[in-house]
């Protein structure tokens, strides 16, 4: 009777081969490693996409510039003559500031404070009209004090001075976001 009972137990609980058990462990380890590797690859891919989207985002104005309307303005803290000031602005892919309406002029005057700043108005001689850097004639919306050939802002007015006078300057350029749209 003991051997019959032993045979029945052997049939119910089959003996497992140790090699078979090792194979199962190996498959579990490989599958776990694959899941971890895929998780890491996916998170790196998401991070790369986020970094790319940050790189491709365009700020409206460069750092240190101030946006107003469709333009970006740079207010210098240094002083120099009109020619140097214009060359400085051109190096920044801009030009000495221009305003097209009183709203822009009021913004510039509020922001500039009490300092005098070169702007992009100039003329060849007192007999010629004042022109902006793009050669557009000034519409005389604000009268200009003085008879010199280069314009600057001082205390809510526009005045003129000789080219070699040292003043701060304001650069302006179109807002890069507006250009891309």
Rosetta blueprint (number, residue, H / E / L):
1 X L
2 X H
3 X H
4 X H
5 X H
6 X H
7 X H
8 X H
9 X H
10 X H
11 X H
12 X H
13 X L
14 X L
15 X L
16 X L
17 X L
18 X H
19 X H
20 X H
21 X H
22 X H
23 X H
24 X H
25 X H
26 X H
27 X H
28 X H
29 X H
30 X H
31 X H
32 X H
33 X H
34 X H
35 X H
36 X H
37 X H
38 X H
39 X H
40 X H
41 X H
42 X H
43 X H
44 X H
45 X H
46 X H
47 X H
48 X H
49 X H
50 X H
51 X H
52 X H
53 X H
54 X H
55 X H
56 X L
57 X L
58 X L
59 X L
60 X L
61 X L
62 X L
63 X L
64 X L
65 X L
66 X E
67 X E
68 X E
69 X L
70 X L
71 X E
72 X E
73 X E
74 X E
75 X E
76 X L
77 X L
78 X L
79 X L
80 X E
81 X L
82 X H
83 X H
84 X H
85 X H
86 X H
87 X H
88 X H
89 X H
90 X H
91 X H
92 X L
93 X L
94 X L
95 X E
96 X E
97 X L
98 X L
99 X L
100 X L
101 X L
102 X H
103 X H
104 X H
105 X H
106 X H
107 X H
108 X H
109 X H
110 X H
111 X H
112 X H
113 X L
114 X L
115 X L
116 X L
117 X E
118 X E
119 X E
120 X E
121 X E
122 X E
123 X L
124 X L
125 X L
126 X L
127 X L
128 X L
129 X L
130 X L
131 X E
132 X L
133 X L
134 X L
135 X L
136 X L
137 X E
138 X L
139 X L
140 X L
141 X L
142 X L
143 X L
144 X E
145 X E
146 X L
147 X L
148 X L
149 X L
150 X E
151 X E
152 X E
153 X E
154 X E
155 X L
156 X L
157 X E
158 X E
159 X E
160 X E
161 X E
162 X L
163 X L
164 X L
165 X L
166 X L
167 X E
168 X E
169 X E
170 X E
171 X E
172 X E
173 X E
174 X E
175 X L
176 X H
177 X H
178 X H
179 X H
180 X H
181 X L
